[in-house]
Amino acid sequence: MPKTRENDRALAELLADPVLQMVMKADRVTEQELISLIGATLSRLGAGTKDRGALKGARSARDYRASVGIMLLNKANQVFVGRRHKTNGDAWQMPQGGIEEGEDVRVAAFRELMEEIGTDKAEILAESKNWLYYDFPGALIGKGRHKGWRGQRQKWLVMRFIGKDSDININTADVEFSDWKWVSLAELAGLVVPFKRLVYLSVLDEFRDAVEPFGV
């Protein structure tokens, strides 16, 4: 098959992906704008294998705080999101938090649920195969809990909530959220702050088989 036709088919498959369509809709990005962005990105990365190798090697695990994230689903396959406490605007996210030294990922997940939403009435459905990374914006690096870290590396768990909404209490000892709600999977990527969006899209993509039906 000619290379041009092969590339066109790959691009068509990419544009048809439901997760990509979801984030394009959330960010009001047209297909033509996305194609232009892909072309510009490929041009920058095409400078040479030496440059690509340097880019790949620039990220070191020791620069990223180990943490766990939880996609908590109710019986209707809606996902829990909380509005970050003491932040401007609608900064919504799924529960997440640091893994303590020597702590098992799954133990950390249940601890974070108790600390952030006041209940650990949940069961694990799946765990991400790999660590997912994101970088902090420049304005956050070196401040507060982010001090000394370039970003976070996360293991994600899909968990089914087996309690009642009345069990959820965000007024915990160390308040993380000022509000909370259940949202559809289709809404998720559009609610999160931009620097975490790629991680959320990766989570949605990896766990789509564990979540039935996958609503987009």
C-alpha positions as CSV (number, residue, x, y, z in Angstrom):
1,M,0.0,0.0,0.0
2,P,1.4,3.4,-0.9
3,K,2.7,5.3,2.1
4,T,0.4,8.3,1.6
5,R,-2.7,6.1,1.6
6,E,-1.5,4.2,4.7
7,N,-1.0,7.5,6.5
8,D,-4.4,8.7,5.4
9,R,-6.0,5.6,6.8
10,A,-4.1,5.9,10.1
11,L,-5.2,9.6,10.4
12,A,-8.9,8.6,9.7
13,E,-8.8,5.9,12.4
14,L,-7.3,8.5,14.9
15,L,-10.0,11.1,14.1
16,A,-12.7,8.4,14.6
17,D,-11.5,7.5,18.1
18,P,-14.3,8.3,20.6
19,V,-11.9,9.5,23.3
20,L,-10.3,12.0,20.8
21,Q,-13.6,13.1,19.6
22,M,-14.6,13.8,23.2
23,V,-11.6,16.0,24.0
24,M,-11.9,17.8,20.7
25,K,-15.5,18.7,21.5
26,A,-14.5,19.8,25.0
27,D,-11.8,22.1,23.7
28,R,-13.7,23.2,20.5
29,V,-10.9,21.9,18.2
30,T,-11.9,21.2,14.6
31,E,-10.4,18.3,12.7
32,Q,-8.5,20.6,10.4
33,E,-6.9,22.4,13.5
34,L,-5.9,19.0,14.9
35,I,-4.4,17.9,11.6
36,S,-2.3,21.1,11.5
37,L,-1.2,20.6,15.1
38,I,-0.2,17.0,14.4
39,G,1.8,18.1,11.4
40,A,3.6,20.8,13.3
41,T,4.4,18.4,16.1
42,L,5.8,15.8,13.8
43,S,7.9,18.5,12.1
44,R,9.5,19.4,15.5
45,L,10.1,15.8,16.4
46,G,11.6,15.0,13.0
47,A,14.7,17.0,13.7
48,G,16.7,13.8,14.2
49,T,17.0,10.6,16.2
50,K,19.5,12.3,18.5
51,D,17.0,14.9,19.5
52,R,14.2,12.3,20.0
53,G,16.5,10.3,22.2
54,A,17.3,13.3,24.4
55,L,13.6,14.1,24.7
56,K,12.8,10.5,25.7
57,G,15.6,10.4,28.3
58,A,14.8,13.8,29.9
59,R,12.1,12.3,32.2
60,S,13.4,10.5,35.3
61,A,11.1,8.7,37.7
62,R,12.9,10.2,40.7
63,D,11.8,13.6,39.7
64,Y,8.1,12.6,39.9
65,R,6.1,12.1,43.1
66,A,4.7,8.5,43.2
67,S,0.9,8.7,43.6
68,V,-2.3,6.8,43.1
69,G,-5.4,7.9,41.3
70,I,-8.9,6.4,41.6
71,M,-11.7,6.3,39.0
72,L,-14.6,5.7,41.3
73,L,-17.8,4.5,39.5
74,N,-21.3,4.3,40.8
75,K,-23.9,1.7,39.7
76,A,-24.8,3.9,36.7
77,N,-21.2,4.0,35.5
78,Q,-20.9,7.7,36.4
79,V,-17.5,8.7,37.8
80,F,-16.9,10.7,41.0
81,V,-15.2,14.1,40.6
82,G,-14.5,16.7,43.3
83,R,-13.9,20.4,43.0
84,R,-10.5,21.3,44.4
85,H,-10.6,23.2,47.6
86,K,-9.2,26.8,47.6
87,T,-8.8,27.0,43.8
88,N,-10.1,29.5,41.3
89,G,-12.7,28.4,38.8
90,D,-14.0,24.8,38.3
91,A,-10.9,22.7,39.0
92,W,-12.5,19.3,39.1
93,Q,-10.6,16.0,39.4
94,M,-10.9,12.4,40.5
95,P,-9.5,11.4,43.9
96,Q,-5.7,11.0,44.0
97,G,-2.8,11.3,46.4
98,G,0.8,10.4,47.2
99,I,1.9,6.9,47.9
100,E,3.8,6.7,51.2
101,E,7.2,5.0,51.3
102,G,6.8,1.2,51.3
103,E,3.0,1.5,50.9
104,D,1.2,-0.8,48.5
105,V,-0.7,0.9,45.6
106,R,-4.0,-0.6,46.5
107,V,-3.6,0.2,50.2
108,A,-2.8,3.8,49.3
109,A,-6.0,4.0,47.1
110,F,-8.3,3.0,50.0
111,R,-6.5,5.3,52.3
112,E,-6.9,8.2,49.9
113,L,-10.6,7.6,49.5
114,M,-11.0,7.8,53.3
115,E,-8.9,10.9,53.5
116,E,-10.6,12.7,50.6
117,I,-14.2,11.6,50.5
118,G,-14.7,10.0,54.0
119,T,-15.5,6.5,52.8
120,D,-13.6,3.5,51.4
121,K,-16.7,1.5,50.5
122,A,-15.4,0.4,47.1
123,E,-14.1,-2.7,45.3
124,I,-11.2,-2.8,42.8
125,L,-12.1,-3.6,39.2
126,A,-8.7,-3.0,37.4
127,E,-5.3,-1.4,37.9
128,S,-3.2,0.4,35.2
129,K,-0.4,-1.6,33.8
130,N,2.1,1.3,33.7
131,W,2.9,4.5,35.5
132,L,1.3,7.6,33.9
133,Y,3.2,10.9,34.1
134,Y,2.3,14.5,34.1
135,D,4.3,17.7,34.6
136,F,3.3,20.5,37.0
137,P,2.8,23.9,35.4
138,G,5.8,26.2,36.0
139,A,3.8,28.3,38.4
140,L,3.3,25.3,40.8
141,I,6.8,23.9,40.7
142,G,8.6,24.6,44.0
143,K,5.5,25.6,45.9
144,G,3.7,23.9,48.8
145,R,3.2,20.1,48.3
146,H,4.8,20.3,44.9
147,K,8.2,21.5,46.2
148,G,11.1,19.4,44.9
149,W,9.0,17.6,42.2
150,R,8.7,18.1,38.5
151,G,5.4,16.4,38.4
152,Q,3.6,13.2,39.4
153,R,3.8,9.5,38.2
154,Q,0.6,7.7,39.0
155,K,-0.9,4.2,39.1
156,W,-4.6,4.3,38.5
157,L,-7.3,2.0,39.8
158,V,-10.9,1.6,38.6
159,M,-13.1,1.0,41.6
160,R,-16.8,0.4,42.0
161,F,-18.5,2.4,44.7
162,I,-20.6,0.0,46.9
163,G,-21.9,2.4,49.4
164,K,-24.6,5.1,49.3
165,D,-24.2,8.8,48.4
166,S,-24.9,9.6,52.0
167,D,-21.6,7.7,52.9
168,I,-19.6,10.3,51.1
169,N,-18.3,13.1,53.3
170,I,-15.8,15.6,51.8
171,N,-15.6,17.5,55.1
172,T,-12.6,15.5,56.2
173,A,-9.8,16.4,58.6
174,D,-7.7,17.7,55.7
175,V,-10.3,19.0,53.2
176,E,-9.5,18.3,49.6
177,F,-12.7,19.1,47.9
178,S,-15.3,21.9,48.3
179,D,-18.0,20.1,46.2
180,W,-18.5,16.8,44.4
181,K,-20.7,15.2,41.8
182,W,-21.2,12.1,39.6
183,V,-20.5,12.8,35.9
184,S,-20.6,10.7,32.7
185,L,-17.3,9.4,31.3
186,A,-17.9,11.7,28.3
187,E,-17.8,14.8,30.5
188,L,-14.6,13.8,32.4
189,A,-11.8,15.1,30.1
190,G,-13.5,18.4,29.7
191,L,-13.6,19.1,33.4
192,V,-10.0,18.4,34.4
193,V,-7.3,21.1,34.3
194,P,-5.3,21.0,31.0
195,F,-2.0,19.7,32.4
196,K,-3.8,16.5,33.7
197,R,-5.9,15.9,30.6
198,L,-3.6,13.5,28.7
199,V,-3.4,11.3,31.8
200,Y,-7.2,11.2,32.1
201,L,-7.5,10.3,28.4
202,S,-5.0,7.5,28.9
203,V,-7.0,6.2,31.9
204,L,-10.2,6.3,29.8
205,D,-8.5,4.5,27.0
206,E,-6.9,1.8,29.1
207,F,-9.9,1.0,31.2
208,R,-12.6,1.1,28.5
209,D,-13.0,-2.7,28.7
210,A,-13.4,-2.6,32.4
211,V,-16.3,-0.1,32.2
212,E,-19.5,-1.2,30.5
213,P,-21.0,0.5,28.8
214,F,-18.3,3.0,27.8
215,G,-20.3,6.2,27.5
216,V,-19.0,8.8,25.0
